[in-house]
Amino acid sequence: MSKVLSVKCPHCKKEFDYYSSEFRPFCCERCKMVDLGLWMSESYTVPIKKTPEELEFDEFEIPQEDLNFFREDDEEH
Ligand SMILES: [Zn+2]
C-alpha cells in the first residue's frame, strides 16, 4: 500500500509526501524542531537575525564614531 499525499510543510512551505515523512505534518525533523521550539540542539545552525547595525558592531568592535571616520576617509580617496 503506498499512498502519496502532497502537502506543504507548515514551516518551510516546501511540498513533500505526507506519508513519507516521519515528521509530518512537517517535511523534516528540522522544521518540526523549529516549529515546536526545540531548536536548541547545537547540531543545528540557526542564523541569528540581527540588524545591520548590530552586525557591524559585532564584527568590528569599533565605536561608531571611528567607523564614521574611516568611511569618510575612504570616500576622499
Ligand atoms: Zn519543512
N, CA, C, O and the ligand as a Tripos MOL2 file, in Angstrom:
@<TRIPOS>MOLECULE
protein
  309   307    78     0     0
PROTEIN
NO_CHARGES

@<TRIPOS>ATOM
      1 N           0.8380   -1.1950    0.0000 N.3       1 MET1
      2 CA          0.0000    0.0000    0.0000 C.3       1 MET1
      3 C           0.8670    1.2370    0.0000 C.2       1 MET1
      4 O           1.5760    1.5030    0.9700 O.2       1 MET1
      5 N           0.8190    1.9720   -1.0480 N.am      2 SER2
      6 CA          1.5660    3.2280   -0.9880 C.3       2 SER2
      7 C           0.6670    4.3870   -1.3720 C.2       2 SER2
      8 O           0.1380    4.4710   -2.4810 O.2       2 SER2
      9 N           0.5250    5.2470   -0.4320 N.am      3 LYS3
     10 CA         -0.2650    6.4380   -0.6700 C.3       3 LYS3
     11 C           0.6790    7.6140   -0.8720 C.2       3 LYS3
     12 O           1.7590    7.6810   -0.2860 O.2       3 LYS3
     13 N           0.2510    8.5130   -1.6940 N.am      4 VAL4
     14 CA          1.0250    9.7370   -1.8450 C.3       4 VAL4
     15 C           0.0850   10.9070   -1.6420 C.2       4 VAL4
     16 O          -0.9520   11.0350   -2.2930 O.2       4 VAL4
     17 N           0.4780   11.7280   -0.7420 N.am      5 LEU5
     18 CA         -0.3170   12.9210   -0.4980 C.3       5 LEU5
     19 C           0.6340   14.1170   -0.4250 C.2       5 LEU5
     20 O           1.3990   14.2800    0.5260 O.2       5 LEU5
     21 N           0.5550   14.9270   -1.4480 N.am      6 SER6
     22 CA          1.4320   16.0950   -1.4530 C.3       6 SER6
     23 C           0.8520   17.1890   -0.5810 C.2       6 SER6
     24 O          -0.2620   17.6680   -0.7950 O.2       6 SER6
     25 N           1.6300   17.5610    0.3940 N.am      7 VAL7
     26 CA          1.2060   18.6500    1.2670 C.3       7 VAL7
     27 C           2.3540   19.6370    1.4000 C.2       7 VAL7
     28 O           3.5030   19.3390    1.0740 O.2       7 VAL7
     29 N           2.0130   20.8010    1.8800 N.am      8 LYS8
     30 CA          3.0680   21.7850    2.1050 C.3       8 LYS8
     31 C           3.4250   21.8110    3.5800 C.2       8 LYS8
     32 O           2.5540   21.8440    4.4490 O.2       8 LYS8
     33 N           4.6920   21.7960    3.8360 N.am      9 CYS9
     34 CA          5.1780   21.8720    5.2110 C.3       9 CYS9
     35 C           4.7050   23.1840    5.8400 C.2       9 CYS9
     36 O           4.8790   24.2560    5.2610 O.2       9 CYS9
     37 N           4.1130   23.0890    7.0140 N.am     10 PRO10
     38 CA          3.6200   24.3050    7.6730 C.3      10 PRO10
     39 C           4.7450   25.2710    8.0080 C.2      10 PRO10
     40 O           4.5170   26.4680    8.1820 O.2      10 PRO10
     41 N           5.9410   24.7510    8.0970 N.am     11 HIS11
     42 CA          7.0490   25.6330    8.4770 C.3      11 HIS11
     43 C           7.7500   26.2590    7.2780 C.2      11 HIS11
     44 O           7.8450   27.4830    7.1860 O.2      11 HIS11
     45 N           8.2400   25.4310    6.3610 N.am     12 CYS12
     46 CA          9.0470   25.9850    5.2700 C.3      12 CYS12
     47 C           8.2840   26.0610    3.9520 C.2      12 CYS12
     48 O           8.8160   26.5460    2.9530 O.2      12 CYS12
     49 N           7.0520   25.5890    3.9470 N.am     13 LYS13
     50 CA          6.1760   25.6570    2.7750 C.3      13 LYS13
     51 C           6.6510   24.7890    1.6090 C.2      13 LYS13
     52 O           6.1620   24.9270    0.4870 O.2      13 LYS13
     53 N           7.5920   23.9090    1.8740 N.am     14 LYS14
     54 CA          8.0700   23.0120    0.8450 C.3      14 LYS14
     55 C           7.0610   21.8830    0.6580 C.2      14 LYS14
     56 O           6.5080   21.3720    1.6310 O.2      14 LYS14
     57 N           6.8260   21.4990   -0.5840 N.am     15 GLU15
     58 CA          5.9150   20.3760   -0.8160 C.3      15 GLU15
     59 C           6.6410   19.0710   -0.5670 C.2      15 GLU15
     60 O           7.7900   18.8890   -0.9690 O.2      15 GLU15
     61 N           5.9550   18.1750    0.0970 N.am     16 PHE16
     62 CA          6.5390   16.8650    0.3290 C.3      16 PHE16
     63 C           5.4220   15.8400    0.4280 C.2      16 PHE16
     64 O           4.2470   16.1920    0.5240 O.2      16 PHE16
     65 N           5.8010   14.5700    0.4050 N.am     17 ASP17
     66 CA          4.8170   13.4970    0.5180 C.3      17 ASP17
     67 C           4.5120   13.2400    1.9890 C.2      17 ASP17
     68 O           5.3640   12.7910    2.7560 O.2      17 ASP17
     69 N           3.3010   13.5340    2.3450 N.am     18 TYR18
     70 CA          2.8710   13.4360    3.7430 C.3      18 TYR18
     71 C           3.1980   12.0820    4.3620 C.2      18 TYR18
     72 O           3.6470   12.0020    5.5060 O.2      18 TYR18
     73 N           2.9720   11.0310    3.6020 N.am     19 TYR19
     74 CA          3.1360    9.6890    4.1580 C.3      19 TYR19
     75 C           4.5890    9.2530    4.2400 C.2      19 TYR19
     76 O           4.9100    8.2790    4.9200 O.2      19 TYR19
     77 N           5.4700    9.9710    3.5490 N.am     20 SER20
     78 CA          6.8660    9.5410    3.5490 C.3      20 SER20
     79 C           7.6690   10.2580    4.6210 C.2      20 SER20
     80 O           8.8330    9.9380    4.8590 O.2      20 SER20
     81 N           7.0410   11.2240    5.2610 N.am     21 SER21
     82 CA          7.7800   11.9720    6.2750 C.3      21 SER21
     83 C           7.5210   11.4160    7.6650 C.2      21 SER21
     84 O           6.3780   11.2160    8.0750 O.2      21 SER21
     85 N           8.6130   11.1720    8.3770 N.am     22 GLU22
     86 CA          8.4660   10.7410    9.7620 C.3      22 GLU22
     87 C           8.0200   11.8890   10.6430 C.2      22 GLU22
     88 O           7.5680   11.6920   11.7710 O.2      22 GLU22
     89 N           8.1520   13.0690   10.1190 N.am     23 PHE23
     90 CA          7.9670   14.2460   10.9630 C.3      23 PHE23
     91 C           6.7320   15.0420   10.5880 C.2      23 PHE23
     92 O           6.6100   16.2230   10.9120 O.2      23 PHE23
     93 N           5.7980   14.3580    9.8840 N.am     24 ARG24
     94 CA          4.5880   15.0370    9.4820 C.3      24 ARG24
     95 C           3.8590   15.6490   10.6830 C.2      24 ARG24
     96 O           3.9430   15.0870   11.7750 O.2      24 ARG24
     97 N           3.1800   16.7240   10.5390 N.am     25 PRO25
     98 CA          2.9130   17.3540    9.2310 C.3      25 PRO25
     99 C           4.0720   18.1690    8.6750 C.2      25 PRO25
    100 O           3.8920   18.9370    7.7300 O.2      25 PRO25
    101 N           5.2530   18.0100    9.2490 N.am     26 PHE26
    102 CA          6.3920   18.7640    8.7440 C.3      26 PHE26
    103 C           7.1810   17.9020    7.7710 C.2      26 PHE26
    104 O           7.0900   16.6750    7.7920 O.2      26 PHE26
    105 N           7.9630   18.5660    6.9130 N.am     27 CYS27
    106 CA          8.6740   17.8270    5.8730 C.3      27 CYS27
    107 C           9.9020   17.1280    6.4210 C.2      27 CYS27
    108 O          10.3640   16.1320    5.8650 O.2      27 CYS27
    109 N          10.4220   17.6540    7.5040 N.am     28 CYS28
    110 CA         11.6700   17.1020    8.0090 C.3      28 CYS28
    111 C          11.8030   17.4090    9.4940 C.2      28 CYS28
    112 O          11.0440   18.2010   10.0530 O.2      28 CYS28
    113 N          12.7670   16.7750   10.1090 N.am     29 GLU29
    114 CA         12.9780   16.9520   11.5360 C.3      29 GLU29
    115 C          13.2470   18.4100   11.8820 C.2      29 GLU29
    116 O          12.7540   18.9370   12.8800 O.2      29 GLU29
    117 N          14.0400   19.0400   11.0330 N.am     30 ARG30
    118 CA         14.4140   20.4320   11.2490 C.3      30 ARG30
    119 C          13.1940   21.3260   11.4200 C.2      30 ARG30
    120 O          13.1100   22.1200   12.3570 O.2      30 ARG30
    121 N          12.2380   21.1790   10.4830 N.am     31 CYS31
    122 CA         11.0490   22.0260   10.5320 C.3      31 CYS31
    123 C          10.2220   21.7190   11.7730 C.2      31 CYS31
    124 O           9.6630   22.6190   12.4000 O.2      31 CYS31
    125 N          10.1550   20.4600   12.1140 N.am     32 LYS32
    126 CA          9.3890   20.0700   13.2910 C.3      32 LYS32
    127 C          10.0060   20.6800   14.5500 C.2      32 LYS32
    128 O           9.3110   21.2310   15.4040 O.2      32 LYS32
    129 N          11.3160   20.5650   14.6340 N.am     33 MET33
    130 CA         12.0240   21.1030   15.7930 C.3      33 MET33
    131 C          11.7950   22.6030   15.9170 C.2      33 MET33
    132 O          11.5050   23.1170   16.9980 O.2      33 MET33
    133 N          11.9290   23.2830   14.8050 N.am     34 VAL34
    134 CA         11.7660   24.7340   14.8250 C.3      34 VAL34
    135 C          10.3640   25.0810   15.2710 C.2      34 VAL34
    136 O          10.1600   25.9500   16.1190 O.2      34 VAL34
    137 N           9.4000   24.3910   14.6880 N.am     35 ASP35
    138 CA          8.0200   24.7400   14.9820 C.3      35 ASP35
    139 C           7.6570   24.4360   16.4300 C.2      35 ASP35
    140 O           6.8430   25.1420   17.0250 O.2      35 ASP35
    141 N           8.2340   23.4270   16.9850 N.am     36 LEU36
    142 CA          7.9330   23.0730   18.3710 C.3      36 LEU36
    143 C           8.7990   23.8450   19.3560 C.2      36 LEU36
    144 O           8.6840   23.6770   20.5700 O.2      36 LEU36
    145 N           9.6520   24.6780   18.8250 N.am     37 GLY37
    146 CA         10.5070   25.4820   19.7000 C.3      37 GLY37
    147 C          11.6000   24.6520   20.3450 C.2      37 GLY37
    148 O          12.0880   24.9890   21.4230 O.2      37 GLY37
    149 N          11.9790   23.5840   19.6960 N.am     38 LEU38
    150 CA         13.0120   22.7120   20.2670 C.3      38 LEU38
    151 C          14.3540   22.9350   19.5890 C.2      38 LEU38
    152 O          15.2480   22.0910   19.6450 O.2      38 LEU38
    153 N          14.4690   24.0660   18.9610 N.am     39 TRP39
    154 CA         15.6390   24.3520   18.1380 C.3      39 TRP39
    155 C          16.8150   24.7410   19.0220 C.2      39 TRP39
    156 O          17.4110   25.8000   18.8230 O.2      39 TRP39
    157 N          17.1490   23.9220   19.9710 N.am     40 MET40
    158 CA         18.2240   24.2830   20.8790 C.3      40 MET40
    159 C          19.4790   23.4420   20.6520 C.2      40 MET40
    160 O          20.5630   23.7820   21.1260 O.2      40 MET40
    161 N          19.3180   22.3680   19.9390 N.am     41 SER41
    162 CA         20.4550   21.4700   19.7340 C.3      41 SER41
    163 C          21.5590   22.1510   18.9470 C.2      41 SER41
    164 O          21.2960   22.8960   18.0030 O.2      41 SER41
    165 N          22.7760   21.8920   19.3380 N.am     42 GLU42
    166 CA         23.8960   22.5280   18.6600 C.3      42 GLU42
    167 C          24.1970   21.8720   17.3260 C.2      42 GLU42
    168 O          25.0220   22.3660   16.5570 O.2      42 GLU42
    169 N          23.5330   20.7630   17.0490 N.am     43 SER43
    170 CA         23.7510   20.1300   15.7510 C.3      43 SER43
    171 C          23.0210   20.8900   14.6460 C.2      43 SER43
    172 O          23.2070   20.6090   13.4620 O.2      43 SER43
    173 N          22.2070   21.8360   15.0360 N.am     44 TYR44
    174 CA         21.5100   22.6620   14.0610 C.3      44 TYR44
    175 C          22.0440   24.0830   14.1380 C.2      44 TYR44
    176 O          22.3470   24.5980   15.2150 O.2      44 TYR44
    177 N          22.1480   24.6840   13.0040 N.am     45 THR45
    178 CA         22.6230   26.0590   12.9870 C.3      45 THR45
    179 C          21.4930   26.9910   12.5820 C.2      45 THR45
    180 O          20.8960   26.8440   11.5160 O.2      45 THR45
    181 N          21.2200   27.9230   13.4290 N.am     46 VAL46
    182 CA         20.1780   28.8920   13.1220 C.3      46 VAL46
    183 C          20.8110   30.2490   12.8810 C.2      46 VAL46
    184 O          21.5300   30.7730   13.7310 O.2      46 VAL46
    185 N          20.5420   30.8030   11.7330 N.am     47 PRO47
    186 CA         21.0450   32.1660   11.5360 C.3      47 PRO47
    187 C          20.3540   33.1210   12.4930 C.2      47 PRO47
    188 O          19.1260   33.2050   12.5230 O.2      47 PRO47
    189 N          21.1290   33.8220   13.2530 N.am     48 ILE48
    190 CA         20.5490   34.7640   14.2030 C.3      48 ILE48
    191 C          20.2390   36.0630   13.4790 C.2      48 ILE48
    192 O          21.0890   36.6570   12.8150 O.2      48 ILE48
    193 N          19.0080   36.4730   13.6290 N.am     49 LYS49
    194 CA         18.6060   37.6910   12.9440 C.3      49 LYS49
    195 C          19.1260   38.9150   13.6970 C.2      49 LYS49
    196 O          18.8390   39.1170   14.8770 O.2      49 LYS49
    197 N          19.8680   39.6870   13.0010 N.am     50 LYS50
    198 CA         20.4060   40.9040   13.6100 C.3      50 LYS50
    199 C          20.1610   42.0670   12.6700 C.2      50 LYS50
    200 O          20.0360   41.8960   11.4570 O.2      50 LYS50
    201 N          20.0980   43.2270   13.2420 N.am     51 THR51
    202 CA         20.0150   44.4140   12.3980 C.3      51 THR51
    203 C          21.4110   44.6890   11.8540 C.2      51 THR51
    204 O          22.4040   44.2900   12.4630 O.2      51 THR51
    205 N          21.4930   45.3580   10.7290 N.am     52 PRO52
    206 CA         22.8260   45.6640   10.1580 C.3      52 PRO52
    207 C          23.7280   46.3810   11.1510 C.2      52 PRO52
    208 O          24.9360   46.1420   11.1730 O.2      52 PRO52
    209 N          23.1640   47.2480   11.9640 N.am     53 GLU53
    210 CA         23.9680   47.9880   12.9380 C.3      53 GLU53
    211 C          24.6250   47.0370   13.9270 C.2      53 GLU53
    212 O          25.8060   47.1700   14.2460 O.2      53 GLU53
    213 N          23.8490   46.0840   14.4050 N.am     54 GLU54
    214 CA         24.3750   45.1360   15.3850 C.3      54 GLU54
    215 C          25.4800   44.2820   14.7700 C.2      54 GLU54
    216 O          26.4920   44.0000   15.4120 O.2      54 GLU54
    217 N          25.2750   43.8760   13.5200 N.am     55 LEU55
    218 CA         26.2670   43.0680   12.8400 C.3      55 LEU55
    219 C          27.5780   43.8280   12.7250 C.2      55 LEU55
    220 O          28.6510   43.2900   12.9980 O.2      55 LEU55
    221 N          27.4760   45.0740   12.3220 N.am     56 GLU56
    222 CA         28.6740   45.8790   12.1690 C.3      56 GLU56
    223 C          29.4330   45.9570   13.4830 C.2      56 GLU56
    224 O          30.6500   45.7790   13.5270 O.2      56 GLU56
    225 N          28.7100   46.2190   14.5270 N.am     57 PHE57
    226 CA         29.3420   46.3820   15.8190 C.3      57 PHE57
    227 C          30.0360   45.0920   16.2450 C.2      57 PHE57
    228 O          31.1760   45.1100   16.7080 O.2      57 PHE57
    229 N          29.3250   43.9680   16.0810 N.am     58 ASP58
    230 CA         29.9070   42.6900   16.4790 C.3      58 ASP58
    231 C          31.1490   42.3530   15.6680 C.2      58 ASP58
    232 O          32.1230   41.8160   16.1950 O.2      58 ASP58
    233 N          31.1010   42.6720   14.3890 N.am     59 GLU59
    234 CA         32.2010   42.2690   13.5280 C.3      59 GLU59
    235 C          33.4550   43.0920   13.7790 C.2      59 GLU59
    236 O          34.5660   42.5600   13.7960 O.2      59 GLU59
    237 N          33.2740   44.3640   13.9710 N.am     60 PHE60
    238 CA         34.4360   45.2330   14.0140 C.3      60 PHE60
    239 C          34.8050   45.6890   15.4270 C.2      60 PHE60
    240 O          35.9630   45.9850   15.7220 O.2      60 PHE60
    241 N          33.8150   45.7350   16.2670 N.am     61 GLU61
    242 CA         34.0420   46.2080   17.6270 C.3      61 GLU61
    243 C          34.7700   47.5420   17.6320 C.2      61 GLU61
    244 O          35.6880   47.7680   18.4200 O.2      61 GLU61
    245 N          34.3520   48.3940   16.7580 N.am     62 ILE62
    246 CA         34.9300   49.7330   16.6880 C.3      62 ILE62
    247 C          33.7990   50.7130   16.9990 C.2      62 ILE62
    248 O          32.6960   50.5640   16.4720 O.2      62 ILE62
    249 N          34.0470   51.6840   17.8230 N.am     63 PRO63
    250 CA         32.9850   52.6540   18.1260 C.3      63 PRO63
    251 C          32.4680   53.3300   16.8590 C.2      63 PRO63
    252 O          33.2180   53.5760   15.9150 O.2      63 PRO63
    253 N          31.1810   53.6220   16.8630 N.am     64 GLN64
    254 CA         30.5410   54.1840   15.6820 C.3      64 GLN64
    255 C          31.2660   55.4420   15.1910 C.2      64 GLN64
    256 O          31.3860   55.6620   13.9860 O.2      64 GLN64
    257 N          31.7390   56.2500   16.1110 N.am     65 GLU65
    258 CA         32.4810   57.4610   15.7370 C.3      65 GLU65
    259 C          33.6560   57.1220   14.8360 C.2      65 GLU65
    260 O          33.8750   57.7520   13.8010 O.2      65 GLU65
    261 N          34.4080   56.1060   15.2570 N.am     66 ASP66
    262 CA         35.5740   55.7030   14.4850 C.3      66 ASP66
    263 C          35.1710   55.1470   13.1330 C.2      66 ASP66
    264 O          35.8230   55.4100   12.1220 O.2      66 ASP66
    265 N          34.0830   54.3700   13.1210 N.am     67 LEU67
    266 CA         33.6030   53.8250   11.8500 C.3      67 LEU67
    267 C          33.3040   54.9580   10.8830 C.2      67 LEU67
    268 O          33.6700   54.8970    9.7090 O.2      67 LEU67
    269 N          32.6420   55.9800   11.3770 N.am     68 ASN68
    270 CA         32.3190   57.1260   10.5380 C.3      68 ASN68
    271 C          33.5970   57.7710   10.0030 C.2      68 ASN68
    272 O          33.6710   58.1760    8.8430 O.2      68 ASN68
    273 N          34.5760   57.8540   10.8580 N.am     69 PHE69
    274 CA         35.8490   58.4560   10.4490 C.3      69 PHE69
    275 C          36.4630   57.6680    9.2930 C.2      69 PHE69
    276 O          36.8760   58.2400    8.2840 O.2      69 PHE69
    277 N          36.5150   56.3410    9.4580 N.am     70 PHE70
    278 CA         37.1110   55.5070    8.4120 C.3      70 PHE70
    279 C          36.3750   55.6570    7.0970 C.2      70 PHE70
    280 O          36.9800   55.7310    6.0270 O.2      70 PHE70
    281 N          35.0600   55.7010    7.1980 N.am     71 ARG71
    282 CA         34.2490   55.8090    5.9830 C.3      71 ARG71
    283 C          34.5290   57.1130    5.2630 C.2      71 ARG71
    284 O          34.7340   57.1470    4.0500 O.2      71 ARG71
    285 N          34.5340   58.1860    6.0430 N.am     72 GLU72
    286 CA         34.7850   59.4930    5.4290 C.3      72 GLU72
    287 C          36.1480   59.5040    4.7560 C.2      72 GLU72
    288 O          36.3240   60.0340    3.6590 O.2      72 GLU72
    289 N          37.1020   58.9020    5.4510 N.am     73 ASP73
    290 CA         38.4480   58.8560    4.9220 C.3      73 ASP73
    291 C          38.4820   58.1070    3.5920 C.2      73 ASP73
    292 O          39.1360   58.5180    2.6330 O.2      73 ASP73
    293 N          37.7430   56.9770    3.5720 N.am     74 ASP74
    294 CA         37.6590   56.1520    2.3620 C.3      74 ASP74
    295 C          37.1260   56.9270    1.1790 C.2      74 ASP74
    296 O          37.6540   56.8470    0.0700 O.2      74 ASP74
    297 N          36.0720   57.6770    1.4360 N.am     75 GLU75
    298 CA         35.3980   58.3680    0.3430 C.3      75 GLU75
    299 C          36.2820   59.4430   -0.2820 C.2      75 GLU75
    300 O          36.1450   59.7620   -1.4630 O.2      75 GLU75
    301 N          37.1720   59.9870    0.5050 N.am     76 GLU76
    302 CA         38.0090   61.0590   -0.0150 C.3      76 GLU76
    303 C          39.0400   60.5640   -1.0110 C.2      76 GLU76
    304 O          39.5240   61.3340   -1.8400 O.2      76 GLU76
    305 N          39.3840   59.2690   -0.9340 N.am     77 HIS77
    306 CA         40.4190   58.7590   -1.8140 C.3      77 HIS77
    307 C          39.9280   58.4130   -3.1970 C.2      77 HIS77
    308 O          40.7110   57.9700   -4.0370 O.2      77 HIS77
    309 ZN          9.6550   21.9970    6.1180 Zn       78 ZN78
@<TRIPOS>BOND
     1     1     2 1
     2     2     3 1
     3     3     4 2
     4     3     5 am
     5     5     6 1
     6     6     7 1
     7     7     8 2
     8     7     9 am
     9     9    10 1
    10    10    11 1
    11    11    12 2
    12    11    13 am
    13    13    14 1
    14    14    15 1
    15    15    16 2
    16    15    17 am
    17    17    18 1
    18    18    19 1
    19    19    20 2
    20    19    21 am
    21    21    22 1
    22    22    23 1
    23    23    24 2
    24    23    25 am
    25    25    26 1
    26    26    27 1
    27    27    28 2
    28    27    29 am
    29    29    30 1
    30    30    31 1
    31    31    32 2
    32    31    33 am
    33    33    34 1
    34    34    35 1
    35    35    36 2
    36    35    37 am
    37    37    38 1
    38    38    39 1
    39    39    40 2
    40    39    41 am
    41    41    42 1
    42    42    43 1
    43    43    44 2
    44    43    45 am
    45    45    46 1
    46    46    47 1
    47    47    48 2
    48    47    49 am
    49    49    50 1
    50    50    51 1
    51    51    52 2
    52    51    53 am
    53    53    54 1
    54    54    55 1
    55    55    56 2
    56    55    57 am
    57    57    58 1
    58    58    59 1
    59    59    60 2
    60    59    61 am
    61    61    62 1
    62    62    63 1
    63    63    64 2
    64    63    65 am
    65    65    66 1
    66    66    67 1
    67    67    68 2
    68    67    69 am
    69    69    70 1
    70    70    71 1
    71    71    72 2
    72    71    73 am
    73    73    74 1
    74    74    75 1
    75    75    76 2
    76    75    77 am
    77    77    78 1
    78    78    79 1
    79    79    80 2
    80    79    81 am
    81    81    82 1
    82    82    83 1
    83    83    84 2
    84    83    85 am
    85    85    86 1
    86    86    87 1
    87    87    88 2
    88    87    89 am
    89    89    90 1
    90    90    91 1
    91    91    92 2
    92    91    93 am
    93    93    94 1
    94    94    95 1
    95    95    96 2
    96    95    97 am
    97    97    98 1
    98    98    99 1
    99    99   100 2
   100    99   101 am
   101   101   102 1
   102   102   103 1
   103   103   104 2
   104   103   105 am
   105   105   106 1
   106   106   107 1
   107   107   108 2
   108   107   109 am
   109   109   110 1
   110   110   111 1
   111   111   112 2
   112   111   113 am
   113   113   114 1
   114   114   115 1
   115   115   116 2
   116   115   117 am
   117   117   118 1
   118   118   119 1
   119   119   120 2
   120   119   121 am
   121   121   122 1
   122   122   123 1
   123   123   124 2
   124   123   125 am
   125   125   126 1
   126   126   127 1
   127   127   128 2
   128   127   129 am
   129   129   130 1
   130   130   131 1
   131   131   132 2
   132   131   133 am
   133   133   134 1
   134   134   135 1
   135   135   136 2
   136   135   137 am
   137   137   138 1
   138   138   139 1
   139   139   140 2
   140   139   141 am
   141   141   142 1
   142   142   143 1
   143   143   144 2
   144   143   145 am
   145   145   146 1
   146   146   147 1
   147   147   148 2
   148   147   149 am
   149   149   150 1
   150   150   151 1
   151   151   152 2
   152   151   153 am
   153   153   154 1
   154   154   155 1
   155   155   156 2
   156   155   157 am
   157   157   158 1
   158   158   159 1
   159   159   160 2
   160   159   161 am
   161   161   162 1
   162   162   163 1
   163   163   164 2
   164   163   165 am
   165   165   166 1
   166   166   167 1
   167   167   168 2
   168   167   169 am
   169   169   170 1
   170   170   171 1
   171   171   172 2
   172   171   173 am
   173   173   174 1
   174   174   175 1
   175   175   176 2
   176   175   177 am
   177   177   178 1
   178   178   179 1
   179   179   180 2
   180   179   181 am
   181   181   182 1
   182   182   183 1
   183   183   184 2
   184   183   185 am
   185   185   186 1
   186   186   187 1
   187   187   188 2
   188   187   189 am
   189   189   190 1
   190   190   191 1
   191   191   192 2
   192   191   193 am
   193   193   194 1
   194   194   195 1
   195   195   196 2
   196   195   197 am
   197   197   198 1
   198   198   199 1
   199   199   200 2
   200   199   201 am
   201   201   202 1
   202   202   203 1
   203   203   204 2
   204   203   205 am
   205   205   206 1
   206   206   207 1
   207   207   208 2
   208   207   209 am
   209   209   210 1
   210   210   211 1
   211   211   212 2
   212   211   213 am
   213   213   214 1
   214   214   215 1
   215   215   216 2
   216   215   217 am
   217   217   218 1
   218   218   219 1
   219   219   220 2
   220   219   221 am
   221   221   222 1
   222   222   223 1
   223   223   224 2
   224   223   225 am
   225   225   226 1
   226   226   227 1
   227   227   228 2
   228   227   229 am
   229   229   230 1
   230   230   231 1
   231   231   232 2
   232   231   233 am
   233   233   234 1
   234   234   235 1
   235   235   236 2
   236   235   237 am
   237   237   238 1
   238   238   239 1
   239   239   240 2
   240   239   241 am
   241   241   242 1
   242   242   243 1
   243   243   244 2
   244   243   245 am
   245   245   246 1
   246   246   247 1
   247   247   248 2
   248   247   249 am
   249   249   250 1
   250   250   251 1
   251   251   252 2
   252   251   253 am
   253   253   254 1
   254   254   255 1
   255   255   256 2
   256   255   257 am
   257   257   258 1
   258   258   259 1
   259   259   260 2
   260   259   261 am
   261   261   262 1
   262   262   263 1
   263   263   264 2
   264   263   265 am
   265   265   266 1
   266   266   267 1
   267   267   268 2
   268   267   269 am
   269   269   270 1
   270   270   271 1
   271   271   272 2
   272   271   273 am
   273   273   274 1
   274   274   275 1
   275   275   276 2
   276   275   277 am
   277   277   278 1
   278   278   279 1
   279   279   280 2
   280   279   281 am
   281   281   282 1
   282   282   283 1
   283   283   284 2
   284   283   285 am
   285   285   286 1
   286   286   287 1
   287   287   288 2
   288   287   289 am
   289   289   290 1
   290   290   291 1
   291   291   292 2
   292   291   293 am
   293   293   294 1
   294   294   295 1
   295   295   296 2
   296   295   297 am
   297   297   298 1
   298   298   299 1
   299   299   300 2
   300   299   301 am
   301   301   302 1
   302   302   303 1
   303   303   304 2
   304   303   305 am
   305   305   306 1
   306   306   307 1
   307   307   308 2
@<TRIPOS>SUBSTRUCTURE
     1 MET1         2 RESIDUE 1 A MET
     2 SER2         6 RESIDUE 1 A SER
     3 LYS3        10 RESIDUE 1 A LYS
     4 VAL4        14 RESIDUE 1 A VAL
     5 LEU5        18 RESIDUE 1 A LEU
     6 SER6        22 RESIDUE 1 A SER
     7 VAL7        26 RESIDUE 1 A VAL
     8 LYS8        30 RESIDUE 1 A LYS
     9 CYS9        34 RESIDUE 1 A CYS
    10 PRO10       38 RESIDUE 1 A PRO
    11 HIS11       42 RESIDUE 1 A HIS
    12 CYS12       46 RESIDUE 1 A CYS
    13 LYS13       50 RESIDUE 1 A LYS
    14 LYS14       54 RESIDUE 1 A LYS
    15 GLU15       58 RESIDUE 1 A GLU
    16 PHE16       62 RESIDUE 1 A PHE
    17 ASP17       66 RESIDUE 1 A ASP
    18 TYR18       70 RESIDUE 1 A TYR
    19 TYR19       74 RESIDUE 1 A TYR
    20 SER20       78 RESIDUE 1 A SER
    21 SER21       82 RESIDUE 1 A SER
    22 GLU22       86 RESIDUE 1 A GLU
    23 PHE23       90 RESIDUE 1 A PHE
    24 ARG24       94 RESIDUE 1 A ARG
    25 PRO25       98 RESIDUE 1 A PRO
    26 PHE26      102 RESIDUE 1 A PHE
    27 CYS27      106 RESIDUE 1 A CYS
    28 CYS28      110 RESIDUE 1 A CYS
    29 GLU29      114 RESIDUE 1 A GLU
    30 ARG30      118 RESIDUE 1 A ARG
    31 CYS31      122 RESIDUE 1 A CYS
    32 LYS32      126 RESIDUE 1 A LYS
    33 MET33      130 RESIDUE 1 A MET
    34 VAL34      134 RESIDUE 1 A VAL
    35 ASP35      138 RESIDUE 1 A ASP
    36 LEU36      142 RESIDUE 1 A LEU
    37 GLY37      146 RESIDUE 1 A GLY
    38 LEU38      150 RESIDUE 1 A LEU
    39 TRP39      154 RESIDUE 1 A TRP
    40 MET40      158 RESIDUE 1 A MET
    41 SER41      162 RESIDUE 1 A SER
    42 GLU42      166 RESIDUE 1 A GLU
    43 SER43      170 RESIDUE 1 A SER
    44 TYR44      174 RESIDUE 1 A TYR
    45 THR45      178 RESIDUE 1 A THR
    46 VAL46      182 RESIDUE 1 A VAL
    47 PRO47      186 RESIDUE 1 A PRO
    48 ILE48      190 RESIDUE 1 A ILE
    49 LYS49      194 RESIDUE 1 A LYS
    50 LYS50      198 RESIDUE 1 A LYS
    51 THR51      202 RESIDUE 1 A THR
    52 PRO52      206 RESIDUE 1 A PRO
    53 GLU53      210 RESIDUE 1 A GLU
    54 GLU54      214 RESIDUE 1 A GLU
    55 LEU55      218 RESIDUE 1 A LEU
    56 GLU56      222 RESIDUE 1 A GLU
    57 PHE57      226 RESIDUE 1 A PHE
    58 ASP58      230 RESIDUE 1 A ASP
    59 GLU59      234 RESIDUE 1 A GLU
    60 PHE60      238 RESIDUE 1 A PHE
    61 GLU61      242 RESIDUE 1 A GLU
    62 ILE62      246 RESIDUE 1 A ILE
    63 PRO63      250 RESIDUE 1 A PRO
    64 GLN64      254 RESIDUE 1 A GLN
    65 GLU65      258 RESIDUE 1 A GLU
    66 ASP66      262 RESIDUE 1 A ASP
    67 LEU67      266 RESIDUE 1 A LEU
    68 ASN68      270 RESIDUE 1 A ASN
    69 PHE69      274 RESIDUE 1 A PHE
    70 PHE70      278 RESIDUE 1 A PHE
    71 ARG71      282 RESIDUE 1 A ARG
    72 GLU72      286 RESIDUE 1 A GLU
    73 ASP73      290 RESIDUE 1 A ASP
    74 ASP74      294 RESIDUE 1 A ASP
    75 GLU75      298 RESIDUE 1 A GLU
    76 GLU76      302 RESIDUE 1 A GLU
    77 HIS77      306 RESIDUE 1 A HIS
    78 ZN78       309 GROUP 0 **** ****
